[in-house]
């Protein structure tokens, strides 16, 4: 769980909060729209739809970030795999995207048959890990199952408990950061419905993690978020994530689905 410390008098604190809110509003003006997504409406039965959430204030289409890079690598329309990414603050839009992908009869409602026709995989990094869990909770309220959920150095509140609509979940984290460390461990809200297949630690205080180059990043990331920044650029992280997601999509295609 992430904590925020407010220091000083109320007026400066209010100014800081106002600045943060303004930045979020400005960033939202440039954020992803449904019209910019490549996934077709009402995708074919058995399709694997992958939803990724980026961290911090990262743009939804920033291919230099691990979340977006993985989505682009996963896309395989001929193989029945669609992948889209969203900012962590655009969870409702991601829900609207899933509704659009599931709604086979275009009536604006998702019935039980439609909810199970597409295999859904969700992942997120940093604040995107928190967003992935919140997204899963919103889909749980709509009785939409998720095949696999992956959190990568997840940062946020109440992101340690995976809802029961998720069939399998996994967690990657680091604890070398002196300000930011990933959530660990994650657990299932209902172990009879969700299998947590692992909480895997990645180290950044020794090679090869400590050798990952971050010299081109802003100074505050190099000072306050060293391990967190290196994890986003760690090829081991994204290769492992790719393997788990591809496996989840293949298991879905073979008929081993969440029910």
PENORGI-V893561 format. One record per pair of residues at least 4 apart in sequence whose C-alpha atoms are under 8 Angstrom apart, sorted by the first residue. I is the first residue (numbers start at 1). J is the second residue. D is the distance in whole Angstrom. If there is no record, write none. Layout:
i-><I;I>
j-><J;J>
d-><D;D>
//
This chain:
i-><1;1;1;1;1;1;1;2;2;2;6;7;8;8;9;10;11;12;13;14;15;16;17;18;19;20;21;22;23;24;24;25;26;27;27;31;31;31;32;32;32;32;32;33;33;34;34;37;38;39;39;39;39;39;40;41;41;41;41;42;42;42;42;42;42;43;43;43;43;43;44;44;45;45;46;46;46;46;46;46;47;47;47;47;47;47;47;48;48;48;48;48;48;48;48;48;48;49;49;49;49;49;49;49;50;50;50;50;50;50;50;50;50;51;51;51;51;51;51;51;51;51;52;52;52;52;52;52;52;52;52;52;52;52;53;53;53;53;53;53;53;53;53;53;53;53;53;54;54;54;54;54;54;54;54;54;54;54;54;54;54;54;55;55;55;55;55;55;55;55;56;56;56;56;57;58;58;58;59;59;60;60;60;60;61;61;62;63;63;64;64;65;65;65;66;66;66;66;67;67;67;67;68;68;69;70;70;70;71;71;71;71;72;74;74;74;74;74;75;75;75;76;76;76;77;77;81;86;86;86;87;87;88;88;88;88;89;90;91;91;91;91;92;92;93;94;94;95;95;95;95;96;97;98;99;99;99;99;101;102;102;102;102;102;103;103;103;103;103;104;110;110;111;112;112;113;114;115;115;115;116;116;116;116;119;119;119;119;119;119;120;120;120;120;121;121;121;121;121;121;121;122;122;122;122;122;123;123;123;123;123;123;123;124;124;124;124;124;124;124;124;124;125;125;125;125;125;125;126;126;126;126;126;126;126;127;127;127;127;128;128;128;128;129;129;129;129;129;129;129;129;129;130;130;130;130;130;130;130;130;131;132;132;132;132;133;133;133;133;133;134;134;135;136;136;136;136;136;136;137;137;138;139;139;139;139;140;140;140;140;140;143;144;145;145;145;145;145;146;146;146;146;147;147;147;147;147;147;147;148;148;148;148;148;148;149;149;149;149;150;150;150;150;150;151;151;151;152;152;152;152;153;153;153;153;153;153;153;153;153;154;154;154;154;155;155;155;155;155;159;159;160;160;160;160;160;161;161;161;161;162;162;162;162;162;162;162;163;163;163;163;164;164;164;164;164;164;165;165;165;166;166;166;167;167;167;167;167;168;168;168;168;169;169;169;169;169;170;170;170;170;170;170;171;171;171;171;171;171;172;172;172;172;172;172;173;173;173;173;173;173;173;173;174;174;174;174;174;174;174;174;174;175;175;175;175;175;176;176;176;176;176;177;177;177;177;177;177;178;179;179;180;180;180;181;184;185;186;186;187;188;188;188;189;190;191;202;202;202;203;203;204;204;204;204;204;204;205;205;205;206;206;207;208;209;209;209;210;212;212;212;213;214;214;214;214;215;217;217;218;219;220;220;221;221;221;222;222;225;226;227;228;229;230;231;232;234;235;236;237;238;239;240;241;242;243;244;245;246;247;248;249;250;251;251;251;252;252>
j-><155;156;157;158;159;160;183;155;156;157;13;13;12;13;13;14;15;16;17;18;19;20;21;22;23;24;25;26;27;28;57;29;30;31;57;59;60;87;36;60;61;86;87;37;93;93;97;84;84;43;82;83;84;101;101;100;101;102;103;100;101;102;103;104;106;47;101;102;104;118;117;118;117;118;80;117;118;119;252;253;80;81;82;117;118;119;253;80;81;82;118;119;120;121;249;252;253;81;82;83;118;119;120;121;71;81;82;83;84;120;121;122;123;83;84;85;86;94;120;121;122;123;67;68;71;83;84;85;86;122;123;124;128;132;60;67;85;86;87;88;123;124;125;128;129;131;132;58;59;60;65;67;68;85;86;87;88;124;125;126;127;128;87;88;124;125;126;127;128;129;88;126;127;128;87;62;65;87;86;87;68;85;86;87;68;85;68;68;69;68;69;69;232;233;70;232;233;238;71;85;124;125;72;85;73;74;238;242;75;83;84;85;83;81;82;83;242;246;81;82;83;80;81;82;81;82;249;90;91;94;91;128;127;128;130;131;131;94;95;131;134;135;96;135;97;98;135;99;135;138;139;100;101;102;103;108;109;110;118;110;114;115;117;118;107;108;109;110;114;114;114;115;115;116;143;117;118;143;144;145;144;145;258;259;146;147;249;252;253;257;145;146;147;148;146;147;148;149;245;248;249;132;146;148;149;150;128;129;132;149;150;151;152;128;129;130;131;132;150;151;152;154;129;151;152;153;154;232;130;152;153;154;155;156;182;131;154;155;156;132;151;154;155;133;150;151;152;153;154;155;156;159;134;151;154;155;156;157;158;159;135;136;149;150;151;137;159;161;162;163;138;159;139;140;146;162;163;165;166;141;163;142;143;144;145;165;144;145;163;164;165;165;165;165;166;167;258;259;165;166;167;258;166;167;168;248;252;257;258;166;167;168;169;245;248;166;168;169;170;169;170;171;172;241;170;171;172;171;172;173;182;171;172;173;174;181;182;183;228;231;159;173;182;183;159;180;181;182;183;183;186;183;184;185;186;187;186;187;188;189;166;169;186;187;188;189;194;188;189;190;194;188;189;190;191;193;194;193;194;258;193;194;258;193;194;195;257;258;194;195;196;197;194;195;196;197;198;186;196;197;198;199;200;184;185;186;198;199;200;182;199;200;201;202;237;181;182;183;184;199;200;201;202;181;182;201;202;203;204;227;228;231;180;181;182;201;203;181;203;204;205;227;181;224;225;226;227;228;224;224;225;224;225;228;228;199;199;196;199;196;194;195;196;194;194;195;209;231;237;209;210;208;209;210;227;230;231;209;210;227;210;211;211;212;230;231;234;230;230;233;234;230;222;226;229;230;222;221;222;222;223;224;225;225;226;229;226;229;229;230;231;232;233;234;237;237;238;239;240;241;242;243;244;245;246;247;248;249;250;251;252;253;254;255;256;257;256;257>
d-><7;6;5;6;7;8;7;6;5;6;7;7;7;7;7;6;6;6;6;6;6;6;6;6;6;6;6;6;6;6;8;7;7;6;7;7;7;7;7;6;8;7;8;7;8;8;7;7;8;8;6;7;7;8;7;6;5;8;8;6;4;5;5;5;8;7;6;7;8;8;8;8;5;6;8;6;5;6;7;6;5;6;8;8;5;6;7;6;5;6;6;5;6;7;6;7;8;6;5;6;7;6;5;6;8;7;6;4;6;6;5;6;8;6;5;6;8;8;8;6;5;6;6;7;7;8;6;5;6;6;5;5;8;8;8;7;6;5;6;5;6;4;7;4;7;7;7;6;8;7;8;6;7;7;6;5;6;6;6;7;7;5;7;6;7;5;5;5;5;8;7;7;6;8;7;7;8;7;8;6;7;6;5;5;6;7;6;5;5;7;7;6;7;8;6;6;7;7;6;7;7;7;6;6;6;6;7;7;6;5;6;7;7;7;7;7;7;8;6;5;6;6;5;6;5;6;8;6;8;7;8;7;6;5;8;5;7;6;6;7;8;6;6;8;6;6;8;6;7;8;7;6;6;6;6;8;8;7;8;7;6;6;7;7;7;7;7;6;6;7;6;6;6;7;8;6;8;7;5;7;7;7;8;8;7;6;7;6;8;7;7;5;6;7;6;6;5;6;7;7;8;6;7;6;5;6;8;7;6;6;5;6;8;4;4;7;7;6;7;5;6;8;5;6;4;6;6;8;7;6;5;4;5;8;7;6;6;5;6;6;8;7;8;7;8;5;6;7;4;7;8;7;6;8;6;6;5;7;8;5;6;6;7;8;7;6;6;8;6;8;6;8;6;6;7;8;7;7;7;6;6;7;6;5;7;8;6;7;7;7;5;7;7;5;6;8;6;7;6;5;6;7;6;5;6;7;7;7;6;6;6;5;5;7;6;7;6;5;6;6;5;6;8;8;6;5;6;6;5;6;7;8;6;4;6;7;4;6;7;8;7;7;5;5;8;8;7;6;6;7;8;6;7;7;4;6;6;5;6;6;7;8;7;6;5;6;8;7;5;7;8;7;6;6;8;6;6;7;7;8;7;6;7;6;5;6;8;6;5;5;6;7;7;6;5;6;8;8;6;6;5;6;8;8;8;7;6;5;6;8;6;5;6;7;8;7;5;7;7;7;6;5;6;6;6;6;5;6;7;7;7;8;8;5;6;8;8;7;7;6;6;6;5;8;6;7;5;7;8;6;7;8;6;7;7;7;6;8;7;7;6;7;7;8;6;6;8;8;8;6;8;8;4;5;6;7;8;7;5;8;5;8;6;7;7;8;7;8;6;7;7;7;7;8;7;7;7;6;7;7;6;6;7;5;6;7;5;8;6;6;6;7;7;6;7;8;7;6;6;6;6;6;6;6;6;6;6;6;6;6;6;6;6;7;5;7;5;5>
//
